[in-house]
Amino acid sequence: MFGTLIKLAIISSKILRIYDELTERYVRPTLNLFIKKPFGFGFSTFAKDLVEKGYANYINEFSAPGIIGTVRQGKLYVGSLAYSGYKLTIFDEVMNLETKAKKLILELSEQMTASRDIQGFVEKEFDKELNGVKYHIKEGKIEVYVHSSYVFGTASDRILQDNDLSMLLSRCFVLHLSMDKEEALLLKKGIRRLEINPTGIPENVVPKVVIPKDENMRLIQLIEEQPSIVDENVGGYFTRVHDDLIRIASVHKVAKTVTKGSQEEIQEGLVIDRNDIKFAVKFYPLHQIGFMLGSLRIRELEALKYLNGLTAKELAKKLKVNEVTAYRILNNLVERGLVVKVGHRYFINVNLDI
């Protein structure tokens, strides 16, 4: 499921626009992830592998000039974000970012634009365009538009003590991962690898995805009908999760169409259907757990990918663990409200009968 979410974010970076017919508005198309990870998780290695495959831009800068760029003697020197267009942008250890840099990523993750004041002299305004990135330079200011999705990672336990990062959580699908000894040793043995299946990832930009009124109403009704662990008085969360589920449904539509090889359909514009909505809603319980900063072990997260009616024995084979371990994983997921048991079989805890 971790790899699935990364793949969803990668595909979302290729979508130019999502139009919501119900509210007559455009929804930000890019799905952002915030990952609270354990030490020794191997996240940096995984991130660099995504860079090598052309899916991501790994940012190893911590200052605003290094991230966005600067101007000297009227010339623009681009920052690391200049290479993020239509890709996933990965910030590892966001706690180390300077305060001004944190303000920038708050803007970028929500509005896809940001600006910073500069001291350099600019004789006249000018623009510079790169693939999925646009700079506008004027006296005293750099403005940049970056069409990218983001993954923000940290192993720090001080997230909520930082006001900027606590605000960043509201712009992201949050995962709080933990890892036990057995999982760590499997990682070192090379048995547990973080890999992305390229099937369904478009090579080119997807112009537009539309969510029709009836499908959006169905999505809203499904959210209303699901069990909620988030306090219903936190209304802002439910507007956020609604938009994230629209993004996931859009990505599902894109991936299915790309897999079919229907390039003409992509260029004409894609329309979300009921199957896309059902796919998205399956992520709702996990989204809630993340918002509440509830931690999940890596194998628990992996198990969620398979739980569509499997028995404990069948899950054990999928995860390559013994049945005792499989039962322990399942019991933990049931206790968290992520999974329900029906007879001897286990399902993700969502109601799709609408």
C-alpha positions in Angstrom: 0.0 0.0 0.0 3.0 2.3 0.6 4.1 1.8 -3.0 0.5 2.2 -4.2 0.2 5.6 -2.5 3.6 6.7 -4.0 2.4 5.6 -7.4 -0.9 7.5 -7.0 1.1 10.7 -6.2 3.4 10.1 -9.3 0.4 9.8 -11.6 -1.3 12.8 -10.1 1.7 15.0 -11.0 0.8 14.3 -14.7 -2.8 15.5 -14.4 -3.2 19.2 -15.5 -6.7 19.8 -14.2 -9.6 18.2 -12.3 -13.0 19.8 -12.8 -15.8 19.3 -10.3 -19.1 19.8 -12.0 -21.1 19.8 -8.8 -19.4 22.9 -7.4 -18.2 24.3 -10.7 -14.6 24.6 -9.6 -11.2 23.2 -10.3 -9.7 20.9 -7.7 -5.9 20.9 -7.3 -4.9 17.7 -9.2 -1.8 16.8 -7.3 -1.9 14.3 -4.4 0.6 15.2 -1.6 1.9 12.7 1.0 3.4 13.3 4.4 5.3 10.3 5.7 6.4 10.0 9.4 8.9 7.2 9.0 11.0 5.2 11.4 14.8 5.5 11.4 16.5 3.1 9.1 13.4 2.8 6.8 15.4 3.1 3.6 13.4 6.1 2.4 16.3 8.0 0.9 17.5 5.0 -1.1 13.9 4.5 -2.4 13.6 8.2 -3.3 16.9 8.1 -5.3 15.7 5.0 -7.1 12.6 7.0 -8.2 14.8 9.8 -9.4 16.8 7.3 -11.5 13.6 6.0 -13.1 12.6 9.6 -14.0 9.5 9.7 -11.7 10.8 12.1 -9.1 13.0 15.0 -8.2 14.8 14.6 -4.8 15.4 17.9 -3.1 18.4 18.1 -0.9 18.3 21.9 -0.2 17.1 23.5 3.0 17.0 27.2 2.1 14.5 29.2 0.1 17.1 30.3 -2.5 18.3 26.8 -2.9 14.8 25.5 -3.5 13.3 28.2 -5.6 16.3 30.2 -7.0 17.8 33.6 -6.8 18.7 36.6 -9.1 22.2 38.0 -9.4 23.0 41.0 -11.6 19.6 40.6 -13.4 20.2 36.9 -14.1 18.0 34.1 -12.8 19.8 31.1 -11.1 17.1 28.5 -10.8 16.6 26.4 -7.7 16.2 22.6 -7.3 12.4 22.9 -8.0 13.1 23.9 -11.6 13.4 20.1 -12.3 10.2 19.1 -10.6 7.7 19.8 -13.4 5.2 16.9 -13.9 7.1 14.8 -11.4 6.9 13.8 -7.8 9.0 16.1 -5.6 10.6 14.5 -2.5 11.6 16.5 0.5 13.3 14.2 3.1 13.7 15.4 6.7 11.5 18.5 6.3 12.2 19.4 10.0 15.6 20.6 8.7 14.2 23.2 6.4 14.7 26.8 7.2 11.6 28.7 8.3 11.3 30.6 5.0 11.6 27.4 3.1 8.8 25.8 5.1 6.6 28.8 4.3 7.3 28.2 0.6 6.4 24.6 0.6 3.1 25.5 2.4 2.3 27.7 -0.6 3.5 25.2 -3.2 1.7 22.2 -1.7 -1.6 24.1 -1.7 -1.6 26.6 -4.6 1.2 25.2 -6.7 2.8 28.7 -6.7 5.2 30.5 -4.4 7.2 33.7 -4.2 10.2 35.1 -2.4 11.6 38.5 -2.0 15.0 39.2 -3.5 17.6 41.9 -3.2 19.1 41.5 -6.7 18.7 44.3 -9.3 16.3 43.5 -12.1 16.4 45.9 -15.1 13.1 44.7 -16.5 10.5 42.0 -15.7 11.0 38.7 -17.5 9.7 35.1 -17.6 11.4 31.7 -17.9 9.6 28.5 -18.7 10.8 25.0 -18.2 8.9 21.7 -18.4 6.0 22.2 -15.9 7.7 25.1 -14.2 7.2 28.9 -14.8 9.3 31.7 -13.4 8.3 35.4 -13.3 11.0 37.8 -12.2 10.3 41.4 -11.3 11.9 44.0 -9.1 12.4 42.6 -5.6 10.5 39.3 -6.2 10.7 35.8 -7.8 7.4 34.1 -8.5 7.3 30.4 -9.5 4.6 27.9 -10.6 5.5 24.3 -10.2 3.2 21.5 -11.5 4.3 18.8 -9.1 3.0 16.5 -6.4 5.0 16.2 -3.1 6.2 13.7 -0.6 7.4 15.1 2.7 9.3 12.8 5.0 10.6 13.0 8.5 11.7 10.6 11.3 11.2 13.4 13.9 8.6 13.1 16.7 8.3 16.9 16.9 6.0 17.5 14.0 3.2 19.0 15.9 5.5 21.3 17.8 6.3 23.1 14.5 3.4 25.3 13.4 4.4 25.2 9.7 4.6 21.5 9.6 1.4 20.9 11.5 -0.3 23.1 8.8 1.4 21.1 6.1 -0.2 17.9 7.4 -3.6 19.3 6.4 -2.5 19.5 2.8 -1.4 15.9 2.7 -2.4 12.3 2.8 -0.5 11.3 6.0 1.2 8.0 6.8 2.7 7.3 10.2 4.9 4.2 9.8 6.6 2.1 12.4 8.9 -0.9 11.9 9.7 -3.8 14.2 12.9 -5.9 14.4 11.7 -8.6 12.0 10.7 -6.0 9.4 14.0 -4.2 9.7 16.0 -7.5 9.2 13.9 -8.4 6.2 14.8 -5.0 4.8 18.5 -5.7 5.3 18.2 -9.1 3.7 16.7 -7.5 0.6 13.4 -9.4 1.1 11.3 -6.3 1.6 11.9 -3.9 -1.3 10.0 -0.8 -2.1 9.2 -0.9 -5.8 6.9 0.8 -8.2 5.1 -1.0 -11.0 5.2 1.3 -14.0 1.9 0.0 -15.4 -0.6 2.8 -15.7 1.8 5.7 -15.3 1.4 8.1 -18.3 4.4 9.2 -20.2 2.7 12.5 -21.2 0.6 15.1 -19.4 -3.1 14.3 -19.0 -5.1 17.5 -20.0 -8.3 17.1 -17.9 -10.3 14.8 -15.7 -13.9 15.6 -14.8 -16.0 14.4 -11.9 -19.7 14.6 -12.8 -22.3 15.8 -10.4 -23.9 12.4 -9.7 -20.5 10.7 -9.0 -19.5 13.5 -6.7 -22.8 13.2 -4.8 -22.2 9.5 -4.6 -18.7 10.2 -3.1 -20.1 12.6 -0.5 -22.8 10.1 0.4 -20.2 7.3 0.8 -18.1 9.6 3.1 -21.3 10.3 5.2 -22.0 6.5 5.5 -18.5 5.4 6.6 -17.5 4.8 10.2 -15.5 7.9 11.3 -12.7 8.0 13.9 -12.1 11.7 13.3 -14.2 14.0 15.5 -17.2 15.1 13.3 -16.8 18.6 14.7 -13.5 18.9 12.7 -15.3 19.9 9.6 -12.2 21.0 7.8 -10.9 17.5 7.7 -13.9 16.3 5.8 -13.5 18.9 3.1 -9.8 17.9 2.8 -10.4 14.2 2.6 -13.2 14.7 0.0 -10.7 16.5 -2.3 -8.0 13.9 -1.7 -10.5 11.1 -2.7 -11.4 13.0 -5.9 -7.7 13.1 -6.7 -7.4 9.4 -6.1 -10.4 8.6 -8.2 -8.9 10.8 -11.0 -5.6 8.9 -10.8 -7.5 5.6 -11.0 -9.3 6.7 -14.1 -6.0 7.8 -15.7 -4.2 4.6 -14.8 -7.0 2.4 -16.2 -7.1 4.4 -19.5 -3.3 4.4 -19.9 -3.2 0.6 -19.3 -5.8 0.2 -22.0 -3.6 2.2 -24.3 -6.4 4.7 -25.2 -4.3 7.8 -25.9 -7.1 9.5 -27.9 -9.5 9.2 -24.9 -6.9 10.8 -22.6 -6.5 13.8 -24.9 -10.3 14.3 -25.2 -10.7 14.4 -21.4 -11.5 11.7 -18.9 -14.7 11.3 -16.8 -14.7 9.7 -13.4 -17.2 6.8 -13.0 -18.5 4.7 -10.2 -15.6 2.2 -10.2 -13.2 5.1 -9.8 -15.2 6.4 -6.8 -15.3 2.9 -5.2 -11.5 2.6 -5.6 -10.9 6.0 -3.9 -13.2 5.4 -1.0 -11.2 2.3 0.0 -8.5 4.7 1.1 -10.8 6.6 3.4 -10.1 4.6 6.6 -6.3 4.8 6.1 -6.6 8.6 5.4 -8.4 9.0 8.8 -5.7 7.0 10.7 -3.1 9.2 9.2 -4.8 12.4 10.1 -5.0 11.2 13.7 -1.3 10.3 13.5 -2.0 6.7 14.3 1.0 4.6 13.4 0.9 1.4 11.3 3.6 -1.2 10.9 4.9 -1.7 7.4 3.5 -5.2 7.0 0.1 -3.9 8.3 0.1 -1.3 5.5 1.2 -3.9 3.0 -1.6 -6.2 4.1 -4.3 -3.6 3.3 -3.4 -4.0 -0.4 -4.6 -7.6 -0.4 -7.6 -7.6 2.0 -10.5 -8.0 -0.3 -11.9 -11.2 1.2 -8.7 -13.1 2.1 -8.4 -15.6 4.9 -5.5 -15.4 7.4 -3.8 -18.3 5.7 -4.1 -16.7 2.3 -2.7 -13.4 3.6 0.2 -15.3 5.2 1.2 -16.6 1.7 0.9 -13.1 0.2 3.1 -11.5 2.9 5.4 -14.6 3.2 4.9 -14.8 6.9 3.6 -17.6 9.2 -0.1 -17.8 10.1 0.5 -16.6 13.7 2.0 -13.4 12.3 -0.8 -13.0 9.8 -3.4 -13.3 12.6 -1.5 -10.7 14.7 -1.5 -8.3 11.7 -5.2 -8.8 11.1 -6.2 -8.5 14.7 -4.3 -5.1 14.9 -6.1 -3.9 11.8 -9.5 -4.9 13.1 -8.8 -3.2 16.4 -7.9 0.0 14.5 -11.2 -0.1 12.5 -9.4 -0.5 9.2 -10.5 -4.0 8.6 -13.7 -6.1 9.3 -13.9 -9.8 9.7 -16.8 -11.7 7.9 -16.7 -15.4 8.8 -13.1 -16.4 8.2 -12.4 -13.6 5.7 -11.2 -10.1 6.1 -12.2 -6.9 4.2 -11.2 -3.2 4.2 -13.8 -1.5 6.4 -15.8 0.5 3.9 -19.4 0.4 2.8 -19.7 0.6 -1.0 -23.4 -0.3 -1.3 -24.6 3.0 -2.7 
